[in-house]
Amino acid sequence: MKLNILYKANPTGDRLLNYFKNEWEQVSSYEFEMEGLRYIDITAEIGIYPVNHYINRARAFINSINKDVIEGILALNGISASLPLTDTITKQYNVLIWDRTIISIQQIVYGKTTANKKYIEENKIIKIAELAKRALCLLGLDFAMIGVSVNGQRKIKITEVDTSPSIRDKDWQFLWLKLEEIKRQYQDGWPEPVEIKLGADPEFMIANSKNSKMIPSSDFFPRDGLVGCDNIRVPSRQQRPIAELRPKPDTSPFILFNNIKSALEQANKMVPYKNIKWLAGSQPFSGYSIGGHIHFSNLKLNNHLLRTLDNYLGLPIFLIENPTTAVRRRHKYGQLAEFREKDYGGFEYRTPASWLITPEITMAVLCLAKIVSSNYQRLNRNVFVNLEAHRAFYNGDQQYFRPLFEDIWGDIQGLDSYKEYKNELQVIRDMITEKRTWNEKQDIRKAWSLSTMFSKNYGLPKKSAKLSASSSSIHNNQRGSQRLSNRRLNGSSSTSNRNRVVSTNIGGSHVASIAPVLPSYGTTHS
């Protein structure tokens, strides 16, 4: 295998170079200068197998030196950052992170004339630790010291991103163990893939087909069970507007698909009315966002996995969804690398909207989730490593990503298991190639060939208060803990066009250190 790492020419960088020279078979390195500082590009090899592993890829490493890029990427994802720090702060936390593991946290408490420093455990400041982990992932980094500050008003900001910190001996021991773990894991080639179990809890909403008014799912479904209503309700009202399927998980995407279809058939029996329709997608009603959460078990959560899901699963779905409603949804839900760990030991990936639109799209999404999660270690492309990509994603700018899709799809086609799912996956490629997006207005009951031959019309119970768009703001404030407030899609988060472009060869990649901001392009949809 071959491993590449970039580091500042400081005591820890020198220690890294000596480690590789002593513990690996072949080592090459060279120094380069950037922004007046010296760095080391180290490449170490062991074994004979063609496995490439990167720690802080060149593009992300260079981004970390540009405060405008850092602030812009984090702001688009709802994270406040200020580099350099301009506020008066009461506390500073220097969080040293490897992937999703906290190595150490140094706390500095500022008094009028003193600064008290000590190291604390992660469980003392869980919110700070999770924020630092998310920042590391979104910036495309694998290892860094993330500085987080708290001011007198208890506002939290990212104030530093140091990809080359000088670390203490105790932290070096952890870093050494991680490098040894990588060597053991990959020196004999790619590890054997494990069998991933998939689950899902896709959501949909119900409307009156005559006047398009919302009908709460709680009028038909219980809280729990195979088909239920979302746990969120509008305050002071008993109705819960969103319906949710909870099919039995399985290692086979085909069996999971059949379980979803069975759940839909069960739901249809519980709503035997002809004057309704079921809606899926991003936001069937203004202010009410729904998702197509995909669950993964027997898979260790890490940043590379999350970024792979964003690039090879989230992005293809982004290119076939309705861009207008998707933008509205992502004001609060469906951010990049959005996940939630589950009690059963797995996690759910929460970025995609509800893909229940048609059975063909549903099958394709499940097969894509299976092939991507099973092979994520071999999928290394990250189109979200620059500010422009983040801006395009949250603007719903599908045109920005279309030229990048063929490379993404080419990586998927190169996997050994692609042939097993080729036919099912074709609908995604066809829709993207033909610039078609899904139709969120259609009744998914008809798309799924569910019976609609009912004789009765449904009327709201007299005591049931009608849900309206006016309650949407209340709903959004209540639903979930994920936040994305006051995103400045085209404002202060942008990179200055005056930035100088520096081209160099680092980590085996020819990259430009700072690129001017590209304008947003219009979206194309049917």
Summary of the structure (lengths in Angstrom):
residues: 526
radius of gyration: 24.5
end to end distance: 46.2
largest distance: 79.2
contacts: 1696
relative contact order: 0.13
helix: 35%
strand: 22%
